[in-house]
């Protein structure tokens, strides 16, 4: 009888009065100790209001039920697909919506729906992964700017693959301390492409110099990333660099000069196909001819293989004498021995790279020493 009376009343009541009734029904359902019959009647009345022609009525219902954990699931799902102002009250905070609901809503909904879901507090790995796969750039940027969203390393890599051409996305990704090495490497390529595409840079440097600068910067950045990546991330990063053709002799030489033995061994394993334990054994204790054979099987030609053999031997000695943190020590010795081994332009370019690394290391040490003097003087 109460439901019938409510239906008759709602047919002539003003929208503002119906909105107040929606609010009252929602609060009664959530907060009052209703009998089973009254609870069912209240539920039926609220369900009827889902089809009310006035958005104010449905908005009042969404505002009342939006943050309640025991709100009726059917009503919440309907309100979540209403017009944006109403749906936002549900999508942003309703605890009734589980991961499956949110993924389905993201797939069926508009860009605005996905943006609201991306801004949702405490977003799970599963929902974030779905948004990364189907979301446009603006939605993914909102996801990155959501401090409580849980993004897995794989999702960050996929997001980088899809949207790293956008400078805002690149900036948001680079600000993350949990960004995987694979994603950082992809970002280096995107930044390099953006740099090379700049008409101002093209005019200032010229095509030939721009190509050389971009290549050298890419190698150095990749070497830094490879050196800082966590041990468990090395195989995936090596696989990515190998697939993209970035495991060049220049990169391998810089990695070796920086003393990143784990990455160098993984790279040689990927390029040669020799088992990891065998690669590490040869690099650590193998004779010179065994090291050279391993390096040549990895694709290093005979003109540069002797330089790499010398670098491996020098690092062995540096490790044994506890000088493995001093880049300058191996670079200087390698330059001294390498001049007699360089038999073509390619080998000479590698030695020029080693010399450049040595000078950069000397400048860093000088700045560090000056900083210590300033601190001591203070």
N, C-alpha and C positions, 0 to 999 in steps of 0.2 A: 504493500500500500504506500509506504514511504517513497519507494522508487517511482511509482506511478505518479505520485503527487509532485515529485521533483521534476519529472519529465514534463508534466503539464505546466508547471511554473516556469521552467527554462524556456519554453516556447514563446513567452511574452516578456520575460525579464530582459532588462538592459544588459549590454556586454559587461559593464562595470560590476553589476550585481552578480552576473554569472562568474566573473573572475573571482569575486569574494567568496562565492560558494565553492569554487574549485579549491581555493586556498583552505577553506574550512574543512572540506571533505578530506583533503590530503592530510591535514594536521590530525583530524579525528582518526583516520586510518592508522597513522603512525604512532600517535601518542595516547589515544583513549583506550580504555578497557572495554571493547565492544564484544557483544555476543557474536556467535558465529553467523547468525542471520543478518545482524546489523553490519558485520564486516563484509559479508557478501554483497549486501545492498550498497554499501559505500563503494565497493570495488566496481560494481556494475555502473553506478552513477559516474565515477571517474572515467570509466571506459567510454561511456556515452559522450563525455566532454572532449574526448580526443578528436571527435568530428565536429566540434563547435566551429562555426564560421569565423569567429573572432580570434585572432592570434593572442589577444590579451588573456583570454580564458586559458588557452593551452600553455601560455607563458607562466601564468599563475600556478598551474599544475606542475610545470617543470621546476619552478623555483622551490616549491614545497617538497617535491620528491627527489630533487636532484642529488642531494648529498646524503640521503638515507640509505643505509645498508639493507633495510628490510622493505624497501619500496617494491611494489609489484613489478616483476620482471617484464611482463608483456607491455605494461604502460611505459616503462623506461625505454624499451626497444623502439616503440612507436614514436615517442618524443625525440629520441636520438636521430630520427630521420625526418623530423619536421623542418620548418624553415630555419635559417641559420641562428637567429636570435634565440629561438626556443631550444634548438638542438645544442647550442653551446653550453647551456646550463647542465645538460646531461653528459655530453662528451668530455667536458673538462674535468669532471669530478665524481661522477656517479660510481660508487663502489659495486653496484650491481653488475656492471659490464665487466665480463672476464676477457681474457686474451683472445679467445675465439670470436667473441662478439666484436671486439675492436678491430681485429683483422678483417672480418667480414664487412664491417661498416666502412673501413678504409677502402676496401676493394670496390664496393658498390657506390660509395659516396663521391662527392665532388672534391675539388681541390680544397675548398673551405673546410669540409669535413676532415680531411686528412691533416690540415693545418691545426685544427682544434685537437685532434688526437695526438699530434706531435708535441703539443704544448702541455699535455696531461702530466701531472706530477707522478713520479715513480714509474714511468713507462718501462715495461718489461723488455728483455732481450728479444723475445719473439715478435712483439708488436713493432718494436723499433726496426727489426730486420725486414718486416713486411713493408714498412714505410720507405725504407731505403731502396727496396726493389721497385716500388711502383710510384713513389713520390716524385714530384717535380722539384726543381731547384729550390723554390721558395719554401716548400714544405720541409725539405731536408735541412735547410738553413735553420728553420724554427726548431727542428729536432736537435741540431747541434748546439743551439743556444739554450736548450732545456737542461739545466744543470743536474736534474734528477733522472734523466733518461738513461737507461742502461744500454750501451752500445757495445757489442762484441767486437773483437779485432777484425773478424771477417766482415762485419757490417761497415766498419770504418774503411776497410779496403774497397768494398763495393761502392760505398759512397764516393770515395776518391775517384774510382774508375768512371763513375757516371757524371760527376759534377765538378771535377777539379778545374775545369776551364773557367769557372766563375771565381773572381778574386775574393768575394766575400766568403764563399765556401772554403777556399784555400786558407784564408786567414783564420777562420773558425777551426779548421782542422789542425793547423800548425800550433794553435794555442792549447791543444790537448796534450797533456803529459803522457796519456796512454795510447798515443797514435803509433801503430805498428811500423816497423821499418819498411815493409812493403809499400805502405801508403805514403810514407815520406819519400821513397824513391820515385813513386808515380808523381808526386807533387813537384819534385825537382824537374821532371820532364815537362810538366805543365807550365811551370814558371819559365823554363828555358824557351818553350814555344811562344809564350806571351812576350818574353823579352825580344825574341827574334822577329816577332810580328810587328813590333813598334816601329812606326815610320820614322820617328825621331831618332831612335837608336840606329836604324838602318842608314839614315842620312849621316849621322855623326861618325859611325865606325866604318861604313862600307861593307859590302857583302862578304868579302873574303875574311876580313878581320872579325866581323861579327860571328861568322861560322866558327872561327878558331876559338874566340873567347867563349862562345856558348859551349863548345865541346869541352874545353879545359875546365870551365866552371862545373859542367855536368859531371865530369870525372871526379873532380875534387869533392863535390857534394856527395856523390855516391860513395866515395871512399870514407867520408866522415860518417855517413849513415851506416855503412857496413861495419865500421869500427865501434859504433855505439849501440848497435842492435843487441838485444838479449840473446843468449846462447840458443835458446829454444826456437828463436825466430830465424836463425841463420839458414837452415835448409830451404825454407819457403822463399826467403829473399834471394838466395842464390838461384833457385829455380826460376824465379821471375826475371832476374837479370840475364840468366842464360837464355831464356825464351825470347827476350827482347834484344839479344845480341849485345848486351852491355858489359859482358865480362871480357873486356879488351885487355891487351897487354899493359896499356897505360894504367888502367884501374888495378890490375893485379899487382903491378909494381908499386903503386902508391899504397895499396893494402899491405904489401909485404914490408915496405919501408916504415909503415906505421906500427908494425909488429902485431898485426891482427892475424895471428896464426890460425885460429879456429876458422875464420872466414876464408882465408887463403886455402886451407886444406879442403874445406867444403867446395870451394870453387874448382879446385883441381880435380876433385872427385867427380863433380858434375860434368866437367869438360872431357875428362879422360875415360870415364866409365869404370875406373878401378875402384875396388871396395874401399870404404872409409878407413878401416883399420890398416890396410896395406898402404894407403896414401899417407896416413899419419906416421906409420913406422918408417917409411922411406924418408919423409921430410925431417923426421927427428933424428934418425940414426943411420940412414942409408949413405953409401959411398957416393962420390961425386957423379960417377957414370950412371948410377941407379937413379939419382935425383934428376939428372939431365934426361934420361930416357922417359921418366914419368912426366916431366914437363913437356917434352916433345909430343908425347901421346895425348896431352891436353890441348895440342894445337899450336904451341909456341914454336915458331920456326927456328932454324939452326943459328940464325944470326943473333937472336936475342936470348935463346935458352942459356948460354953461358953466363949472361948477366944475372939471370934469375938464380942460377946455381950458386953464384958468388953471394948473392943476397941471402939465400937460405943458409949458407955456411956461416956468413957473418952474424946472422941472427942466432944461430946455434951458439956461437962463441959469446955473443952478448948476453944470452940467457944464462949461460954457465958462469959468467963473470959478474952477474947481477947488474948489467948495464942495459937491460932490454927496454928500459923506459926512455932511453936517450936516442931520439931519432937521428940526431946529428952524427952520432958515433958510427952508425952503419952507413949513412949516406956519404959521409966523407971517405970512409974506407972503400965503399963501392965505387965512388967516382975515381979514386986513385987506381983501383984495379981494372975498372971498366974501360978506361981509355984505350988500353991495349987490346981489349976484347971487341970493341965496337968496330964492326967491319962494313956497315952500310948506314944509310941515312936513318933507317928505322931504329936501329940500335942507338944511334947518336941522339935521336929525339927522346928516347927513354932516359938516357943519361942527363939530358937537359932537364927532364922532369925531376930526376933525383936531385940535381943541383938546386932547382927551384924549391923543392921540399926542404932541403937543408937550409936555404936562406930564410924561408918562412919560419922554420923552427928556431933559428938563431934570433930572429926578430921577436918571436913569442917569449923566448927565454930572457931577452933583454928587457922587454916590457914587464915581465914578472919580477925580475931583479930590481928594476926601478920602483915598482910598486912596493916591494918589501922595504926598500930604503926609505920611502915616504912614510910607511907605517912606523918604522923604527924611529924616524926623526920626530914623529908626532908623540 
